Amino acid sequence: MTHYTILTAMLAPAFFLTATAALLASANARLARVIDRTRALLRELADDEGHEPDDRRILEDRIALQRRRSRIILRGSQLLYVAISCFVGTSLTVAGDAVLDHRFGAAPTLLAALGVLALFASSLLLAREASMAVRAVNEEMDDAHRRANRRSPLI
């Protein structure tokens, strides 16, 4: 195997690394939004003075949902870090395999496959969290409409 062939094989996981890094940046931004929303809900709960018990329950349910969302994003991010490690490991084992006269056998392929599986699992988790976010926004809009109609009903 020539040096160029080895370098080309080492660079192949870089495509997966790029996709994984983009997804990780997106997950981190989503986590930051969830944290900001949770803090706003916690402030609203702390400022709750004499609101109806139903309103307090709604706030507590929203906080619980944000907690679930943050855990899902965290799991997804952890899987993305596993994927990054696998893809870097793939590049290193390709180089090591060439230097050590192909003693690693299927190790580079297994690492790449594990990285792709981690990327896939993370994508599923993040898709689930995105669905939860849309559902939460829709519920908040419905609740805002109910509250507005209680104050001044449409005729």
C-alpha positions in Angstrom: 0.0 0.0 0.0 1.4 3.4 -0.9 1.5 6.4 1.5 -1.2 8.1 -0.6 -3.5 5.1 -0.4 -3.0 5.0 3.4 -3.7 8.7 3.7 -6.8 8.4 1.6 -8.1 5.6 3.7 -7.3 7.6 6.9 -9.3 10.6 5.5 -12.5 8.6 4.7 -13.7 8.8 8.3 -13.4 12.6 8.1 -16.6 12.8 6.2 -18.4 11.1 9.1 -16.5 13.3 11.5 -17.8 16.4 9.7 -21.4 15.2 9.8 -21.0 14.2 13.5 -19.5 17.5 14.4 -22.3 19.4 12.7 -24.9 17.3 14.6 -23.1 17.9 17.9 -23.0 21.6 17.4 -26.8 21.5 16.7 -27.4 19.3 19.8 -25.4 21.7 22.0 -27.4 24.7 20.7 -30.6 22.8 21.4 -29.5 21.9 24.9 -28.7 25.6 25.5 -32.3 26.6 24.4 -33.8 23.9 26.7 -31.7 25.2 29.6 -32.8 28.8 28.9 -36.5 27.7 28.7 -36.2 25.7 31.9 -34.7 28.6 33.7 -37.6 30.8 32.5 -40.1 28.3 33.7 -38.4 28.0 37.1 -38.5 31.8 37.4 -42.2 31.7 36.5 -42.8 29.0 39.1 -40.9 30.9 41.8 -42.9 34.1 41.0 -46.2 32.1 41.3 -48.3 34.1 43.7 -51.8 32.8 44.2 -52.2 31.3 40.8 -54.6 28.5 40.4 -53.4 24.9 41.2 -54.0 24.0 37.6 -51.6 26.7 36.4 -49.0 25.5 38.9 -49.4 21.9 37.7 -49.0 23.1 34.0 -45.7 24.8 34.9 -44.4 21.7 36.8 -45.4 19.5 33.8 -43.5 21.9 31.4 -40.5 21.8 33.7 -40.6 18.0 33.7 -40.8 17.9 29.9 -37.8 20.2 29.6 -35.9 17.8 32.0 -36.8 14.9 29.7 -35.7 16.8 26.6 -32.4 17.7 28.2 -31.7 14.1 29.1 -32.4 12.9 25.6 -30.1 15.6 24.1 -27.4 14.7 26.6 -27.7 11.0 25.6 -27.6 12.0 21.9 -24.5 14.2 22.5 -22.8 11.4 24.4 -23.4 9.0 21.4 -22.0 11.7 19.1 -18.8 11.8 21.2 -18.6 8.0 21.0 -19.0 8.3 17.2 -16.2 10.9 17.0 -14.0 8.6 19.0 -14.7 5.7 16.8 -14.0 7.7 13.6 -10.7 9.0 14.9 -9.9 5.5 16.1 -10.7 4.3 12.6 -8.2 6.6 11.1 -5.5 5.7 13.6 -6.1 1.9 13.2 -5.9 2.3 9.4 -2.5 4.0 9.8 -1.3 1.5 12.5 -2.5 -1.4 10.4 -0.5 -0.2 7.4 2.6 0.3 9.6 2.3 -3.1 11.3 1.8 -5.1 8.2 -2.0 -5.5 8.4 -2.2 -7.1 11.8 -5.4 -5.3 12.9 -7.6 -7.3 10.6 -11.2 -6.0 10.7 -10.6 -3.4 13.5 -10.8 -0.3 11.3 -14.0 -1.6 9.8 -15.5 -2.5 13.2 -14.6 1.0 14.6 -16.2 2.7 11.6 -19.3 0.6 11.9 -19.6 1.4 15.6 -19.2 5.1 14.8 -22.0 4.9 12.2 -24.2 3.0 14.6 -23.6 5.7 17.4 -24.3 8.4 14.8 -27.5 6.7 13.8 -28.7 6.1 17.4 -28.0 9.8 18.2 -29.9 10.9 15.2 -32.9 8.9 16.3 -32.7 10.4 19.8 -32.4 14.0 18.5 -35.3 13.5 16.2 -37.4 12.3 19.1 -36.4 15.4 21.1 -37.3 17.7 18.2 -40.8 16.1 18.1 -41.1 16.7 21.9 -40.1 20.4 21.3 -42.8 20.9 18.7 -45.4 19.2 20.8 -44.4 21.4 23.8 -44.7 24.6 21.7 -48.1 23.5 20.4 -49.3 22.8 24.0 -48.1 26.2 25.1 -49.9 27.9 22.3 -53.1 26.1 23.1 -52.7 27.0 26.8 -52.1 30.7 25.9 -55.3 30.7 23.8 -57.3 29.1 26.6 -56.0 31.7 29.1 -56.7 34.6 26.7 -60.3 33.3 26.1 -60.9 33.1 29.9 -59.9 36.8 30.2 -61.9 38.0 27.3 -63.9 35.4 25.4 -64.5 35.7 21.7 -68.1 36.3 20.9 
